[in-house]
Amino acid sequence: MTSDNASMQINRTVHPLPASAIRQQLIQFEAALPPYKRRRPYETLSTWAKRIELDASLLTYLQTRYDDGNISPQRERAFTQQLDEYLLRTQKESNS
C-alpha cells in the first residue's frame, strides 16, 4: 500500500457513519471484506459490485442514498441478509 492509499484509508475511517442504517450497513460490509475486495477510490458502486461479484440488490442502497427514500423493514432485512451471505461465502472461500 502506498502512502497515498494509506492516507485515503485513514480519511475514509475518520468520517462519522451516516444516519441511514442501510448506508451504515454497506460501509461496515466493505470494512469487513478482505482488502483486495474493498472498493477502490476510483470505482463506482456498480463497478465495484461487478468486480467482487456482489449479487445484492443495490437499488435499496441507491434509493436511500440519492432519493432519500423510505425503505420498508422487509427490504432492509433482505439487503442485510444479502450482504451477510456474501461475507459468509467470502470467509468460506478464504478458509478453503
N, C-alpha and C positions, 0 to 999 in steps of 0.2 A: 504494500500500500504506500503510495507516495504521500508526501506531507500535505499536498492539496486535498487528497482523498481523506486523510485523517482529519483535517480541519473541517471538511464538509460533514463528516460523520459527527464530529463534536457539535457543530452548529445545528444539525438536524435533531440532536437529542436535547438541546437547550430549550427548544420551543415547548410551551405547555401543550398538553393534549387538547384538541378541540372539544367543544361541548357535546357534539353528536356522538352517541355510543357507536354507531356504525363506523364513523371515521376513526374513532379510537381503536376499534377492533382491527381495522386494516393496518393502522400504524403498528399496533402490537403484534399482529400477524407477521408483518415484514421483519420486525425486530427478532422474532423467534426463528426466522429462517436462517440457514447457513449463509455465510457471507456471499458465496457465489450465486445465490438465488435472490438476493436482495435487489431492490430497484436501483438502477444506476441513475445518476443525476440527469442524464440526457433522455431517459426513457419516459415515454408517455405511459399512462396506466395500462392502456390496451397493449402496447408493445411489450411491456414488462410481463403482463399476464400471459401473452403468447409465448414469450421466451421461456418462462418457467412452467408452461403448460398448466396454468391455473384455470380450472374449469368452473370456478364460482361465478355466479351472475353478478357482474359489476354494475348492472343497472341500478340496483339498490343503493350502492355507494354513490354513483353519479347523481342520482336524484337527491340524495341527502346533501351532497357536496355543492352542486350547482343550482338545483331547483329549490333548495331548502324545503324539500317535500316531506310530508309526514309519512313515515313508513310504518306499516302495521307490525304489531309484535310478531306475527307469523313470518313475515318477510325478514324481519331482523333475526329471528331464530334460524331461519333457513340459511341466511348469509353466514351467520356464525358457525353453523354446522358445516357448511361447505369449506370454510377456512380451516376449521378443526380437522376435518377429514383429510385435507391436503397436508396439513402438518403431520398427521399420523403416518400418511404414506411416505412423506419425506424422511421421517425418523426411521421407518422400517427399511427404506432403501439404504440409508446410511449405515444401518446395523447389519446389512447383508454382506 
